[in-house]
Each structure stands twice: as structure tokens, then as C-alpha cells.
């Protein structure tokens, strides 16, 4: 298929170990990822002996808090006094509301912005340290999901955050025998599209297993970050509100004192693997999941706190991890990563991607996406990210594809085929078609697809795609594509 660009009266033709560990010696079940890849580039490493000040700085304040889910879309606030019932029934009279509220109760709940939104109770727990009556308002905390919000907004709240005058009655359906029938619950999670290849039963099981965040806050170096999702840490960490991570080895601990003891012994000051890229204070490390299981599994535990992906499994051996770091005098500090399957039959050049909340809005997410395509160019392959994409991931990829494609269309004289664009950018043909269709640039005329857009429109669309963020310098990448033969040879004595 070809596309052409037409502006005014002009026509052309043609136009995304081992052990994850807490206290050293603990052996949690292995956690793994969905897709990854490997190279053998070599670069300089940073090894600095820690001073006492470094240890304190890595484990204590001043803390820099990262926003919890600040990028997520928030629906319009609702006046709880006028809120319609989502069940079609009126609310229970306030005098008839009994505490504690039951799971699955629907009620208006105050969010962090001070406004009320429709919510459903997923779980409840006794308030820590409560010594009063068990049916008193302060005796229980509730874990709620806000209607039509992403699950990363789910949170523990107090009874005082509810508008009890809006509690909805439970809807009971009767079967043919006149007995209550168990009703299959339909979730209103806005993240369901991220699990597009789950059948309804798998989706329900996934939601039931991961419905409640088990860790509230993590500390990574000087940064304190509120988590977004459940992560399958070993059972001994359940109920631990805060975890302390070593920012170099990614070992995690329940107490700051344990982290300090670990840091006094930990001599590494950068991720394992090979440094394959360095520009200014930004470095990229390639890590083989088979060779560095402990680090990669710990990275997966950490990442799952901010990713609601089905693509986190239990074997890192099949993946390569590309860890992005900010480097200073104390060492290399993890800011994000992407993983890649060593051998992807579908042609995926990226499995999971994450820029940690403390480092978001600095252009690191865009750099990670760009870097994955630079590796595809070095491999001589067309690449695409693994599906399904998260809501934020789709926005990021559309922006990247737009910024890569529109300049080529603006510069090109005459016709260009979609396949030519794919060969130049290493973007999959389907992603090119998706992007141009999303921008409303493709029309079907006289038996062929053509791009009908004057240069001014292309310039405006390019500006709306945003800045490219931090730029990758391809000349600074020192890397060789993954070779299965080379890995097989490493197994031999």
C-alpha cells in the first residue's frame, strides 16, 4: 500500500538468581518478566567506595516525595448530595447505615483533591492501634476503587472520608427457585484494556489476586515514592507499609536499620552487566536475566509496584534488561528501564518499560522508547512494543511515532511507500498506519490510500506531539545484538 501527501493542489503518492531479597539470605519466590533481549557491548564502570555520608544519604533524608499517580486522568468531581445511584436505587437512609461497611459497598468517597467520587469498597482492615468499639467510625480502614479511575488511584481511606448518606443498597437477584443468586460482578476498572488477551475468568482472577496494594511506600535512595499497584513480594513482606531499597543492588528491607547495615557492606555503585551507553550523566546498562537473576528479579518486584501488566511472569532468564541511570560522584542511580525478549517471534523490541515516578517528566520515558528503536536499527530489524500497551504507554508511543514520521513526510518530495517509512524508522507498518490514521491524515482516494494534509497542518501536528525529550546519540552506543549461539557456547565447560 502507498500513500501520498497533498497540500493545496499538490499530490504525491503514499504517505509504535536466584533471589529477590529483603534481608540478605532470604529467598523469596522468583519473579520474572514478560519479554527481554541481550548484547555484549562494553563500557567503563563506576566503582566508588562508600563513605559514611554516602550511606546516610542513600538511606535517609531529606526525602523527596514523588506524586502517586499524578499522570492518571481524573474524572470530574461530583456533588455527593446530588450524586445519582449507579445501581438504579436510592441510597440507604443514613439512620440505617451500619458500620463497619461491607466489601463491595458503593459509596461516594473523598479523594485527595477534596472532591467526592463514586467508589466501591474492595477490602477492609482494623485501624492499627484502635482500642475503641469495633463498630465505631474510626475502628476500620477501607480499600476503595474509584469508579472509572485507573487502579493506580485505589487507596486506603478512613470512614470519615465517606459520605455515608450515599451508601447504596446491595442488589440481590433471585433465581428461579426464589433463592438469592450469586451475581457475577462486572468491574469498572479503566485499566481492563491493558489485559486485552485475558478472558473474563482470567481477568477476574488477576483482579482478585492483585486488588489490594500490599506496599504503600518505598524509599529508593533519597526518594520516597507512593506505590500504584500490588507486587507479589514474599509473604513475609505482606502488611509492610514501607520498604527500603538499596539503589545499587535493589535489595529491599523492612527497616531503615537493615538497609544501613546492608549499605555498610555493599561495595557496588552501579547495576551489574555491561555499560553500553554514556552521554553526560546518563548511562545505560544491559543486563542478562540469566546471568544476574537477583538484580533482575528485584527490579521486577520494584517495577510491578508501578505497572499493572499481565507481562510479569516468573522467569527472567529469557529477557535482557536495559537499565537507565543518572550518574554522579556517588555512583549510578536507577531511574528507569525497559526489558526485551532475547528471541521474540513476534518482533517485539520492548516488553515492559518504566520510568520511576521520582524521575518522571524529565524525558527519560521518551529516551527509553527511542533507545529501543536505536537497538532495532543496529539489529537491522523492524520493531514494535509488546501488546497490550497501558494508557500512558500508548500516549508515549504515539508521540514517538508522530515525531519520527511527520518530519520524513515534510521533507519528502513525491511519493513514498509505508514500507519505505518503516525501513527508515524501524517502526512496524501497522504502527505507522495506526499513527497516521489517529492523526486523521489518511484518506482513500481513487483506489489508494493517500495523505491529504498541507505542510502547515503537518507542522501543527508535529508541535502538538511535544518535545522529543532527551536525545539518544547513536554514535555512543557500544553494543552487539544478542546471539543464541554465543549464549549456548557459554554453557559449555
C-alpha positions, 0 to 999 in steps of 0.5 A: 500500500502507498500513500501520498501527501497533498497540500493545496493542489499538490499530490504525491503518492503514499504517505509504535538468581536466584533471589529477590531479597529483603534481608540478605539470605532470604529467598523469596519466590522468583519473579520474572518478566514478560519479554527481554533481549541481550548484547555484549557491548562494553563500557567503563564502570563506576566503582566508588567506595562508600563513605559514611555520608554516602550511606546516610544519604542513600538511606535517609533524608531529606526525602523527596516525595514523588506524586502517586499517580499524578499522570492518571486522568481524573474524572470530574468531581461530583456533588455527593448530595446530588450524586445519582445511584449507579445501581438504579436505587436510592441510597440507604437512609443514613439512620440505617447505615451500619458500620463497619461497611461491607466489601463491595459497598458503593459509596461516594468517597473523598479523594485527595483533591477534596472532591467526592467520587463514586467508589466501591469498597474492595477490602477492609482492615482494623485501624492499627492501634484502635482500642475503641468499639469495633463498630465505631467510625474510626475502628476500620480502614477501607480499600476503595476503587474509584469508579472509572479511575485507573487502579493506580488511584485505589487507596486506603481511606478512613470512614470519615472520608465517606459520605455515608448518606450515599451508601447504596443498597446491595442488589440481590437477584433471585433465581428461579427457585426464589433463592438469592443468586450469586451475581457475577460482578462486572468491574469498572476498572479503566485499566481492563484494556491493558489485559486485552488477551485475558478472558473474563475468568482470567481477568477476574482472577488477576483482579482478585489476586492483585486488588489490594496494594500490599506496599504503600511506600518505598524509599529508593535512595533519597526518594520516597515514592507512593506505590500504584499497584500490588507486587507479589513480594514474599509473604513475609513482606505482606502488611509492610507499609514501607520498604527500603531499597538499596539503589545499587543492588535493589535489595529491599528491607523492612527497616531503615536499620537493615538497609544501613547495615546492608549499605555498610557492606555493599561495595557496588555503585552501579547495576551489574552487566555491561555499560553500553551507553554514556552521554553526560550523566546518563548511562545505560546498562544491559543486563542478562536475566540469566546471568544476574537473576537477583538484580533482575528479579528485584527490579521486577518486584520494584517495577510491578509496584508501578505497572499493572501488566499481565507481562510479569511472569516468573522467569527472567532468564529469557529477557535482557534488561536495559537499565537507565541511570543518572550518574554522579560522584556517588555512583549510578542511580536507577531511574528507569528501564525497559526489558526485551525478549532475547528471541521474540517471534513476534518482533517485539523490541520492548516488553515492559518499560518504566520510568520511576515516578521520582524521575518522571517528566524529565524525558527519560520515558521518551529516551527509553522508547527511542533507545529501543528503536536505536537497538532495532536499527543496529539489529537491522530489524523492524520493531514494535512494543509488546501488546497490550500497551497501558494508557500512558504507554500508548500516549508515549508511543504515539508521540514517538511515532508522530515525531519520527514520521511527520518530519520524513513526510515534510521533507519528502518530495513525491511519493513514498511507500509505508514500507519505505517509512518503516525501513527508515524508522524501524517502526512496524507498518501497522504502527505507522498506519495506526499513527497516521490514521489517529492523526486523521491524515489518511484518506482513500482516494481513487483506489489508494490510500493517500495523505491529504494534509498541507505542510502547515497542518503537518507542522501543527501536528508535529508541535502538538506531539511535544518535545522529543525529550532527551536525545539518544546519540547513536554514535555512543552506543557500544553494543552487539545484538544478542546471539543464541549461539554465543549464549549456548557456547557459554554453557559449555565447560 
